[in-house]
Structure formats: C-alpha cells, structure tokens
Amino acid sequence: MKIKIGIVGASFAKAAFLPAFRLIDDVEVIAISSSRIESAKICAEEFNI
C-alpha cells in the first residue's frame, strides 16, 4: 500500500522533497500547492503530479 502525500511549497519541494520522494517505492505525491499557482503548475507537470 502506498502512502499518498501532498506538499505545501512548490519551490522548496522541487529542490528537496520531490527528488527524495521519488526514491521511496511506497510513497506517492498526489498534490502540490504554492502561493504562486504558476510555480505549483510547473512543479506538478515536471514531477507528474
């Protein structure tokens, strides 16, 4: 069973959290948010969220 998570803060997540979570088989990032919608969209597209 995968653990599904959402992340707040697209800029820091893109640099730190998302690359790390890709390495964990039992974790799936299903949401990303940011105060800047464009940052969230770019991050979501890049990491297939």
N, C-alpha and C positions, 0 to 999 in steps of 0.2 A: 504494500500500500504506500503510495506516495504522499508526502506531506506537501500540501499546497499552501503557498505563502504569497502575500502582497508586500510590496516595498514602497515606502514613502521617501521621496527624494531621488529623482532620476539622475542627477549629476554625480553624486557620490556613489550611487548604486552601480552606475555604468562603469565606474573605475574600480570599485572594490567588491561589492556584493555579488553582482551578476556573474562575473567570471568565476568566482569561487563556487557559487551555487551550481554552475554547470558541471562541476566536477563531482557532485554528490548525486548518485543514482536515485535516491529516494526522496528528492526534493524537486518540486516543480513550481516555478514562479508563474503565477497566473494573473498578477496585476502589478502595475507600476503607477505611481502618482507623483505629481510635481506641481508646484505653484505656477509653473510655466508649462502650459499644455503642449507647446511645441517640443519641449525637452522630453516630456513623457512619451509623445508620439514617436520621436526619433529613437528613443531607447527601446520602446516596445517593438518597433519594427526591426531594429538591429538584433534583438535577442528573442525574436519570435514569441512575444508575449501577447 
